Amino acid sequence: MTKISFIVVAYNAAQSLDALLGDLLSQTIAPEQLEALLVDSASTDDTAQIMRRFAARAPFEVKLLENPKRWLASGINVALRAATGDAVIRLDAHARMPKDFLQKNLDALARGEDIVGGSVCGAPPETAWEAVTRALDTSRFCGGAAPFRNGGEARYVDTLAYALYRREVYDRVGLYDECLRRTEDNDMHYRMRKAGYRFYFSPDIVSWHAARKTLRGQLSQKWGNGYWIGRTMRIQPRCFAPRHLVPALFVLALIVLALLCPLSPLPLAAMLLLYGALDVLYAAKAALEAPCGKLLTFICLPFLFPVVHIVYGTGTLCGLLTGKAESHA
């Protein structure tokens, strides 16, 4: 039997952690096939208490670990050093999974793959506003361009989220680069691809990801993601796909074409016209697909899409131009 080391690194996740741990208790695999490694990153809420309560009632081994550095990469490394499973998987504290999630990952692994995963869908919204923030995370026009966001047939892809890895993959490639704050997976997956490993996408595997519920939280996340893409470009530029750089190129195009307006405003007008058409088109698509709040989604997204693109792209440019390019890998 393959034993899974299930990792959760959490910081102030009291509002969502209980639900994920409840999903873990409901998994269909045998308890002896599972160990949980719960890493608290110096939380100031009830996260640590929730972890302790879970450890007291779980029918499998639970290791409670601490991540005083607080950053995700260092927390994952803490867990990897303590893990004893044949395979490793990590989910965010605000993720959810069906009861057959781990079994379906094991089934895919049993077909001879080294890294497997599936679709990560937006969590069902409970309010109209949550439908809007969910669309900002899942629309291909904004945050959902990665292959694991868009389903499709079984195939090899360039990256996965919430993937299951054979332990030997980490033993060969090494631990996460702790100088990276948001892009540790991009760097790690590049190193895995470089070592010859492939990422197998199975459409049978599904999990859910809850989007940040406030606009401030969304923009803070997008800025941070963009910024660390810029910083990481100076360390390991080949770890990113072209889609990661589109917002920065959009911001650069806006700046350059605005400066050229005295010569001719037509290029800027043409770009804005094309962008506006795509903006409304994808807003309409997201509204039609929204399980609730369709009207609010259609009204808000044409204004929020460009805001997110500019914030993300500006973050990337700032990351490229500021900070030290260091790697601790």
C-alpha positions in Angstrom: 0.0 0.0 0.0 1.2 3.5 -0.8 1.3 5.7 2.2 0.4 9.4 1.7 1.9 12.3 3.6 -0.9 14.9 3.6 0.5 18.4 4.2 -1.3 21.6 5.2 0.7 24.8 6.0 -1.6 27.4 7.5 -1.5 30.9 8.8 -4.6 32.4 10.5 -6.8 29.8 8.7 -9.3 29.2 11.6 -12.3 30.0 9.4 -11.5 27.4 6.7 -9.2 24.8 8.2 -12.0 22.8 10.0 -13.8 22.1 6.7 -10.6 20.8 5.0 -9.7 18.6 7.9 -13.3 17.2 7.9 -12.8 16.3 4.3 -9.6 14.5 5.2 -11.4 12.4 7.8 -14.0 11.4 5.2 -11.4 10.0 2.7 -12.0 6.5 1.5 -8.5 5.2 1.8 -7.5 3.2 4.8 -6.2 5.1 7.8 -2.9 3.2 7.7 -2.3 4.7 4.3 -2.3 8.2 5.6 -0.4 10.6 7.8 -1.2 14.3 8.3 1.5 16.9 8.7 -0.1 20.1 10.0 2.2 23.1 10.0 1.2 26.3 11.9 3.0 29.4 10.6 2.9 31.4 13.9 -0.8 32.0 13.6 -2.5 34.6 15.9 -6.0 33.0 15.7 -7.3 29.5 16.6 -5.4 27.7 13.9 -3.1 25.8 16.2 -6.0 24.8 18.5 -7.9 23.4 15.6 -4.9 21.4 14.6 -4.5 20.0 18.1 -8.2 19.1 18.4 -8.0 17.3 15.0 -4.9 15.4 16.1 -6.8 14.1 19.2 -9.6 12.6 17.1 -8.0 11.5 13.8 -7.7 7.7 13.2 -4.3 8.1 11.6 -1.0 9.7 12.6 -1.0 13.4 12.9 2.2 15.4 13.3 1.9 19.0 14.6 4.7 21.1 13.3 5.7 24.8 13.6 6.9 27.2 10.9 8.4 30.2 12.7 9.6 31.7 9.5 5.9 31.9 8.4 6.6 31.8 4.7 5.0 29.0 2.8 8.1 27.6 1.3 9.8 27.2 4.7 6.6 25.6 6.1 6.5 23.0 3.3 10.2 22.2 3.9 9.4 21.7 7.6 6.7 19.1 6.6 8.8 17.4 4.0 11.6 16.8 6.5 9.1 15.1 8.8 7.2 13.2 6.2 7.5 9.4 6.1 5.0 8.6 3.2 5.8 7.1 -0.1 3.9 10.0 -1.7 3.3 13.6 -0.8 0.4 16.0 -1.4 -0.2 19.5 -0.1 -3.5 21.4 0.0 -4.1 25.0 1.0 -6.1 25.5 4.2 -8.9 27.1 2.2 -9.2 24.1 -0.2 -11.9 21.4 -0.2 -11.9 17.8 -1.6 -14.4 15.1 -2.2 -14.2 11.8 -0.2 -12.5 9.9 -3.1 -9.9 12.6 -3.8 -6.9 10.8 -2.4 -8.0 7.4 -3.8 -8.3 8.9 -7.3 -4.8 10.4 -7.0 -3.5 7.0 -5.9 -5.2 5.4 -8.9 -3.5 7.8 -11.3 -0.1 7.2 -9.5 -0.6 3.5 -9.9 -0.6 3.9 -13.7 3.1 4.6 -13.5 3.1 8.4 -13.2 5.4 10.2 -10.7 3.3 13.4 -10.4 -0.5 13.5 -10.8 -3.3 15.9 -10.2 -6.6 17.2 -11.6 -8.9 20.2 -11.9 -9.0 22.8 -9.1 -12.4 24.5 -9.4 -13.7 27.6 -7.7 -15.6 26.8 -4.5 -19.3 27.3 -4.9 -20.2 30.9 -4.0 -22.7 31.6 -1.2 -23.4 35.2 -2.1 -23.6 37.3 -5.3 -20.3 39.0 -4.4 -18.5 35.7 -3.9 -19.6 34.8 -7.4 -17.7 37.9 -8.6 -14.5 37.1 -6.6 -14.7 33.5 -7.8 -14.8 34.7 -11.4 -11.7 36.8 -10.8 -9.9 33.6 -9.8 -11.3 31.2 -12.4 -11.9 33.2 -15.6 -9.3 32.5 -18.4 -9.1 36.3 -18.9 -7.9 36.9 -15.4 -6.6 34.3 -12.9 -7.7 31.0 -14.5 -5.4 30.4 -17.4 -3.5 27.5 -15.9 -4.4 24.0 -17.4 -5.6 22.7 -14.1 -8.2 25.4 -14.0 -9.8 24.5 -17.3 -10.3 20.7 -17.3 -10.1 18.8 -20.5 -8.9 15.3 -21.3 -6.1 13.4 -19.6 -2.8 14.7 -20.7 0.6 16.0 -19.6 0.7 19.7 -18.6 3.4 22.1 -17.5 2.1 22.5 -13.9 -0.5 21.2 -11.4 -2.0 22.4 -8.1 -2.7 20.1 -5.2 -0.7 17.4 -6.9 0.4 14.1 -5.5 4.2 13.4 -5.9 6.1 10.3 -5.3 8.5 11.0 -2.5 11.5 10.1 -4.7 10.8 13.2 -6.8 11.6 15.4 -3.8 14.5 13.2 -2.8 16.0 13.8 -6.2 15.1 17.5 -6.8 15.5 18.8 -3.3 13.5 21.2 -1.1 11.8 24.4 -1.9 13.7 27.7 -2.3 12.9 29.6 0.9 13.8 33.0 -0.5 10.7 32.8 -2.7 7.5 34.0 -1.1 4.8 33.4 -3.7 6.5 31.5 -6.6 8.0 28.5 -4.8 5.8 26.1 -6.9 6.8 27.7 -10.2 10.5 27.2 -9.3 10.0 23.7 -7.9 8.0 22.5 -10.9 10.6 23.9 -13.3 13.3 22.0 -11.4 11.1 18.8 -11.6 10.6 19.2 -15.3 14.3 19.8 -15.8 15.0 16.5 -13.9 12.8 14.7 -16.4 9.5 14.4 -14.5 6.1 15.0 -16.1 2.9 16.3 -14.7 -0.1 14.1 -15.5 -3.5 15.7 -15.5 -6.4 13.4 -14.8 -9.9 14.8 -15.3 -11.3 12.3 -12.7 -9.5 14.2 -9.9 -11.3 17.3 -8.7 -10.8 19.7 -5.7 -12.1 23.2 -4.9 -10.3 26.4 -4.0 -12.0 29.3 -2.2 -11.2 32.8 -3.6 -10.4 35.7 -1.4 -13.8 37.2 -0.5 -12.9 40.9 -0.4 -11.7 43.2 -3.3 -8.8 44.3 -1.1 -7.8 40.7 -0.5 -8.0 39.9 -4.2 -5.9 42.9 -5.2 -3.3 42.2 -2.4 -3.0 38.6 -3.6 -2.7 39.6 -7.3 -0.1 42.3 -6.5 1.9 39.8 -4.4 1.7 37.1 -7.1 2.8 39.6 -9.8 5.6 41.0 -7.6 7.1 37.7 -6.9 7.0 36.7 -10.5 9.1 39.7 -11.2 11.5 38.9 -8.4 11.8 35.2 -9.4 12.4 36.2 -13.1 15.8 37.5 -11.9 16.6 34.1 -10.3 14.9 31.5 -12.5 13.3 33.1 -15.6 12.6 29.8 -17.3 10.2 28.6 -14.6 7.3 30.7 -16.0 5.0 30.2 -19.0 4.2 33.1 -21.3 0.8 33.5 -19.6 2.5 34.7 -16.4 4.0 37.7 -18.2 0.9 38.9 -20.1 -0.3 41.4 -17.4 3.2 43.0 -17.3 3.2 43.3 -21.1 -0.2 44.8 -21.0 0.9 47.5 -18.6 4.0 48.2 -20.6 1.9 48.5 -23.8 -0.4 51.0 -22.1 2.6 53.1 -21.0 4.3 53.0 -24.4 1.2 53.7 -26.5 0.1 56.5 -24.1 3.5 58.2 -24.6 3.1 57.8 -28.4 -0.3 59.4 -28.3 1.0 62.9 -29.4 2.3 61.2 -32.6 -0.8 59.1 -33.2 -3.6 58.0 -30.8 -4.7 55.2 -33.1 -2.5 52.4 -31.7 -3.7 53.0 -28.1 -7.3 53.3 -29.2 -7.1 50.1 -31.2 -5.6 48.2 -28.2 -8.2 49.5 -25.8 -10.9 48.6 -28.3 -9.7 45.1 -28.6 -9.2 44.8 -24.8 -12.6 46.2 -24.2 -14.3 43.7 -26.5 -12.5 40.8 -24.7 -13.3 42.3 -21.4 -17.0 42.3 -22.0 -17.0 39.0 -23.7 -15.3 37.2 -20.8 -17.4 39.1 -18.3 -20.6 37.8 -20.1 -19.2 34.3 -20.2 -18.4 34.3 -16.4 -21.8 35.7 -15.7 -23.5 33.0 -17.6 -21.5 30.3 -15.9 -22.0 31.8 -12.4 -24.2 29.7 -10.1 -25.6 32.9 -8.6 -25.2 36.6 -8.8 -25.2 36.6 -12.6 -26.2 40.3 -13.0 -23.7 41.6 -10.4 -21.0 39.5 -12.0 -21.7 41.0 -15.4 -21.8 44.5 -14.0 -18.6 44.3 -11.9 -16.2 42.2 -14.0 -15.7 44.7 -16.9 -14.3 47.2 -14.4 -12.5 44.6 -12.2 -10.7 42.7 -14.9 -8.6 45.7 -16.0 -7.9 46.7 -12.4 -6.6 43.2 -11.6 -4.5 43.1 -14.8 -2.9 46.5 -14.0 -2.2 45.6 -10.4 -0.8 42.3 -11.3 1.3 43.6 -14.2 2.6 46.6 -12.2 3.6 44.2 -9.4 5.6 42.1 -11.9 7.4 45.2 -13.2 8.2 46.4 -9.7 9.5 42.9 -8.8 11.8 43.0 -11.9 13.2 46.4 -11.0 13.5 46.1 -7.2 15.0 43.8 -4.6 17.9 41.4 -4.7 18.1 38.4 -7.0 19.1 35.7 -4.6 18.4 32.0 -4.4 18.7 29.7 -1.4 17.9 26.5 -3.3 
